[in-house]
Amino acid sequence: FFEDQRCFVVPETPPVFGSALSLEMNLGEVGSIALNLSCSIGVILSNKFLFERFAFGFPAMLAVLNQVYIALVAQLGTYCGVLDSSSTMSLRWCTLAAALSALSNVTANANLNLNCVGTYQLTKLSTIPMTCFLEKVVLGAEHSLGVIISLFFLVVGIGLATIADAELSSAGLAFGLTAALGTSLYGIIVKSFQKKEPAVSGMQFIRGTAPWTALFEAPFVFVLDDPGKLLRYRSSSPRVVIVLVLVTCLLSWGLCYSYVVVVERTSPLTLQVLGHVKTLLIFVFGFFLFRSPLVPKNVLGISVAFLAVMGYTYAKHQPASALAGSGSISLTTPLNTPRREAKEGRTHEEA
């Protein structure tokens, strides 16, 4: 959800190899990557456990609870002086970004509720070609032949895997594509905001948008969830359900926080590798924990899609690498140099 925070970076201190500072930064990077990896996978699996094992079929309410928790922690951090309150977002940007993220969050949860974990992750991958298409239409962005070829195979892989999925829900697929559209638009909005308000950090962005996101998600409870059924909901293990809901809230916040730290301390290539590892692990956990059926076409489609994403990463980084080699743009320079320009071309679809 908050993976657009890669647009918000802070000046990076060049590592001094062999020094205590270098060791501290390396340990910090490993810790933030591990936290982000565990939170990303954990929030999906815990949500799926709630939906499938405990019949908690209220995806919109779960999204609202997560955002309320994130907003409360962010406000508490500001009150305690942990988060800087010097930079604020305008109401226009807050509401626009929050509306799109609310659409993405709620429909993604609804997709996870109706479909298996593998199909959910495949529809998330569809954000990549959708964002490239919207960037072309809205921003006039140009993409290399390598990017176009990898996107073609990505679409083919997604098509093969979803068609072969015996448990595919048409409503879930519709929710998944809607979530991908909302996520793509959200990424474009975040990129535009980053250009206009470069002083706002990732955590300040979270603090500004989280309350509005929860507010925009609330009406979906009456549309996608059944309020009467929610009030009558009973579980044979109520304590377990409460604990799982709290765990999803904690993991959602951990995902937001860790991603901001990862963006600040690592390179764009590290972000890409981290995204691929998460995708692969989510597929594996989905098949083994939830006994998703494995058929040859499904495996072939997932493999093609995963390889296409790796090819997309390579093709997307080719221009940046070439520019870095020529001295025009460096991916390791501080914020007040062309490093921000090197990051502008990457949005949420690469997560």
C-alpha positions in Angstrom: 0.0 0.0 0.0 2.6 2.6 1.0 5.3 1.4 -1.3 5.1 4.7 -3.2 7.1 6.1 -0.3 10.2 5.4 -2.4 9.4 8.9 -3.9 10.2 10.4 -0.5 13.8 10.2 0.3 16.3 11.9 2.6 19.9 12.8 2.1 22.1 9.7 2.3 25.4 9.6 4.0 28.0 7.8 1.9 29.2 4.7 3.8 32.7 4.7 5.2 33.8 1.1 4.7 35.7 -0.4 7.7 34.3 2.1 10.1 31.7 1.8 12.9 29.3 4.0 10.9 29.4 1.6 7.9 28.7 -1.4 10.1 25.8 0.4 11.8 24.3 1.4 8.4 24.7 -2.1 7.1 23.0 -3.7 10.1 20.3 -1.0 9.8 19.7 -1.9 6.2 19.5 -5.6 6.9 17.1 -5.0 9.8 14.8 -2.7 7.8 14.7 -5.1 4.9 13.9 -8.1 7.1 11.2 -6.1 8.9 9.7 -5.0 5.5 9.8 -8.5 4.2 8.2 -10.1 7.2 5.5 -7.3 7.5 4.6 -7.5 3.8 4.1 -11.2 3.8 2.6 -11.3 7.3 -0.1 -8.8 6.6 -1.3 -10.7 3.6 -1.3 -14.1 5.3 -2.9 -12.9 8.5 -5.7 -11.2 6.5 -6.2 -14.4 4.5 -6.4 -16.4 7.7 -9.1 -14.1 9.0 -11.1 -14.3 5.8 -10.7 -18.1 5.2 -10.2 -19.8 8.6 -12.4 -17.6 10.8 -15.0 -16.5 8.2 -14.2 -12.8 8.9 -15.7 -11.7 5.6 -15.4 -8.0 6.2 -12.5 -6.7 4.1 -13.6 -3.0 4.2 -13.8 -3.0 8.0 -10.4 -4.6 8.3 -8.9 -1.9 6.0 -10.5 0.8 8.1 -9.1 -0.7 11.3 -5.6 -0.9 9.8 -5.7 2.8 8.7 -7.1 4.0 12.0 -4.3 2.3 13.8 -1.7 3.8 11.4 -3.2 7.2 11.9 -3.2 7.0 15.7 0.4 5.8 15.8 1.5 8.6 13.4 -0.3 11.2 15.5 1.2 9.8 18.7 4.7 9.9 17.1 4.1 13.6 16.3 2.8 14.4 19.8 5.9 12.7 21.4 8.2 14.5 19.0 9.4 11.4 17.2 7.9 12.6 13.9 8.7 16.1 12.5 5.6 18.2 12.2 7.4 21.1 10.4 6.1 20.2 7.0 2.4 19.7 6.3 0.4 18.6 3.3 -2.3 20.7 1.7 -5.9 19.5 2.0 -6.2 18.9 -1.7 -3.2 16.5 -1.9 -4.3 14.7 1.3 -7.8 14.0 0.1 -6.8 13.1 -3.4 -4.1 10.6 -2.4 -6.2 9.3 0.5 -9.2 8.6 -1.8 -7.1 6.6 -4.3 -5.3 4.6 -1.5 -8.7 3.9 0.1 -10.0 2.5 -3.2 -6.9 0.4 -3.6 -6.8 -0.9 0.0 -10.5 -1.9 0.2 -10.7 -3.5 -3.2 -7.4 -5.4 -2.7 -8.8 -6.8 0.6 -12.0 -7.8 -1.2 -9.9 -9.5 -3.8 -7.9 -11.4 -1.1 -11.2 -12.4 0.6 -12.7 -13.9 -2.6 -9.6 -15.4 -4.3 -6.6 -17.4 -3.4 -3.3 -15.8 -2.4 -1.7 -16.6 -5.7 -4.4 -14.9 -7.7 -4.3 -11.9 -5.4 -0.6 -11.5 -6.0 -1.0 -11.9 -9.7 -3.6 -9.1 -9.8 -1.1 -7.0 -7.9 1.5 -7.6 -10.6 -1.0 -6.3 -13.1 -0.3 -2.9 -11.6 3.0 -2.7 -13.5 1.5 -2.7 -17.1 -1.4 -0.6 -16.0 0.8 2.0 -14.5 3.0 2.1 -17.7 -0.1 2.5 -19.8 -1.4 5.4 -17.6 2.0 7.0 -17.6 2.0 6.9 -21.4 -1.6 8.4 -21.6 -1.5 10.9 -18.7 2.2 11.9 -18.6 3.3 11.1 -22.1 6.1 8.8 -20.8 8.1 6.7 -23.2 9.1 3.1 -22.6 11.9 1.1 -24.1 11.4 -1.9 -26.3 12.7 -4.2 -23.5 10.1 -2.8 -21.1 7.3 -3.3 -23.7 8.4 -6.9 -24.4 8.6 -7.8 -20.6 5.2 -6.2 -20.1 3.7 -8.4 -22.9 5.0 -11.6 -21.3 3.8 -10.4 -17.9 0.3 -10.0 -19.2 0.5 -13.4 -20.9 1.7 -15.0 -17.6 -1.1 -13.4 -15.6 -3.6 -14.5 -18.2 -2.4 -18.1 -18.1 -2.4 -18.3 -14.3 -5.7 -16.7 -13.7 -7.5 -18.7 -16.4 -6.1 -21.9 -15.0 -7.2 -21.0 -11.4 -10.1 -23.3 -10.6 -11.0 -21.1 -7.6 -11.0 -17.8 -9.5 -13.9 -15.6 -8.6 -15.0 -13.1 -11.2 -16.0 -10.6 -8.5 -12.6 -11.1 -6.9 -10.9 -10.5 -10.3 -12.9 -7.3 -10.8 -11.9 -6.1 -7.3 -8.2 -7.0 -8.1 -8.2 -5.1 -11.3 -9.9 -2.1 -9.6 -7.2 -2.2 -6.9 -4.5 -2.2 -9.6 -6.1 0.8 -11.2 -6.4 2.6 -7.9 -2.8 1.8 -7.1 -1.5 3.0 -10.4 -3.4 6.3 -10.2 -2.1 6.6 -6.6 1.5 6.2 -7.8 1.1 8.9 -10.4 -0.4 11.3 -7.8 2.4 10.6 -5.4 5.0 11.3 -8.1 3.3 14.6 -8.9 3.1 15.5 -5.2 6.8 14.6 -4.7 7.7 17.1 -7.5 5.6 19.9 -6.0 6.3 19.3 -2.3 9.9 17.8 -2.0 10.2 18.9 1.6 7.5 16.4 2.9 9.1 13.1 4.1 7.5 9.7 3.8 6.5 9.6 7.4 4.9 13.0 7.1 3.0 11.8 4.1 1.7 8.8 6.1 0.7 11.1 9.0 -1.1 13.5 6.6 -3.0 10.9 4.5 -3.8 8.0 7.0 -6.8 9.8 8.8 -8.3 10.7 5.4 -7.8 7.3 4.0 -9.6 5.7 7.0 -12.4 8.2 6.5 -12.8 7.4 2.8 -12.7 3.7 3.5 -15.6 3.8 6.0 -18.4 4.1 3.5 -17.2 0.9 1.8 -18.2 -1.0 5.0 -21.8 -0.4 4.0 -21.2 -1.3 0.4 -19.0 -4.3 0.5 -19.5 -5.6 4.0 -22.8 -6.4 5.7 -23.1 -4.2 8.8 -25.8 -6.4 10.2 -23.8 -9.5 9.7 -20.8 -7.7 11.2 -22.7 -6.9 14.4 -23.9 -10.5 14.6 -20.5 -12.0 13.9 -19.5 -14.7 16.3 -16.4 -16.9 16.2 -15.6 -20.1 18.0 -12.2 -18.5 18.9 -13.0 -14.9 19.5 -9.7 -14.2 21.3 -7.8 -15.5 18.3 -9.7 -13.3 15.9 -9.1 -10.2 18.1 -5.4 -11.1 18.2 -5.2 -11.6 14.5 -6.9 -8.2 13.8 -4.4 -6.5 16.2 -1.6 -8.3 14.4 -2.7 -7.1 11.0 -2.8 -3.5 12.4 0.7 -3.9 13.8 2.0 -5.4 10.6 0.4 -2.6 8.5 2.2 0.0 10.6 5.4 -2.0 10.4 5.1 -2.2 6.7 4.7 1.6 6.4 7.6 2.4 8.8 10.0 -0.2 7.4 9.5 0.8 3.8 10.3 4.4 4.5 13.5 3.2 6.2 14.3 0.9 3.3 13.9 3.7 0.8 16.2 6.0 2.8 19.0 3.4 3.3 19.0 1.3 0.1 19.3 1.6 -3.6 16.5 1.3 -6.2 17.9 -2.1 -7.3 17.6 -3.4 -3.7 14.0 -2.3 -3.7 13.4 -4.3 -6.9 15.1 -7.5 -5.6 13.1 -7.1 -2.3 9.9 -6.9 -4.3 10.7 -10.1 -6.3 11.6 -12.0 -3.1 8.3 -11.0 -1.5 6.3 -12.0 -4.6 8.0 -15.4 -4.8 7.5 -16.1 -1.0 3.8 -15.0 -1.1 3.2 -17.5 -3.9 5.0 -20.3 -2.0 3.2 -19.5 1.3 -0.1 -19.3 -0.5 0.2 -22.7 -2.0 1.5 -24.5 1.1 -0.5 -22.8 3.9 -3.9 -22.5 2.1 -3.6 -25.7 0.0 -4.2 -23.8 -3.3 -4.6 -26.2 -6.2 -1.5 -26.6 -8.4 -2.1 -27.2 -12.1 0.5 -27.1 -14.9 -1.0 -24.0 -16.6 -1.1 -22.2 -13.3 2.5 -22.9 -12.5 3.5 -22.0 -16.1 1.6 -18.7 -15.9 3.2 -17.8 -12.5 6.7 -18.6 -13.8 6.2 -16.6 -16.9 4.9 -13.6 -14.9 7.7 -13.8 -12.4 10.4 -14.0 -15.1 8.7 -11.1 -16.9 8.8 -8.9 -13.8 12.6 -9.7 -13.5 13.0 -8.8 -17.1 11.0 -5.6 -16.6 13.4 -4.7 -13.7 16.4 -5.2 -15.8 15.0 -3.2 -18.8 13.8 -0.4 -16.5 17.2 0.0 -14.9 19.2 0.0 -18.1 18.8 3.7 -18.9 19.5 4.6 -15.3 22.6 2.4 -15.3 23.8 3.9 -18.6 23.4 7.4 -17.3 25.1 6.6 -14.1 28.1 5.2 -15.9 28.4 8.3 -18.1 28.4 10.5 -15.0 25.0 12.1 -15.7 23.0 10.5 -12.9 24.2 8.5 -10.0 21.9 6.2 -8.0 24.0 6.8 -4.8 24.3 10.6 -4.7 22.5 12.6 -2.0 19.1 14.2 -2.4 20.4 17.6 -3.4 22.0 16.1 -6.5 20.5 14.3 -9.4 19.6 11.2 -7.3 16.0 12.4 -7.0 15.8 12.7 -10.8 17.0 9.1 -11.1 14.2 8.0 -8.7 11.4 10.0 -10.4 10.9 7.3 -13.1 10.0 4.6 -10.6 6.6 4.5 -9.0 4.4 2.1 -7.1 4.1 -0.4 -9.9 7.7 -1.6 -9.3 7.0 -2.9 -5.7 
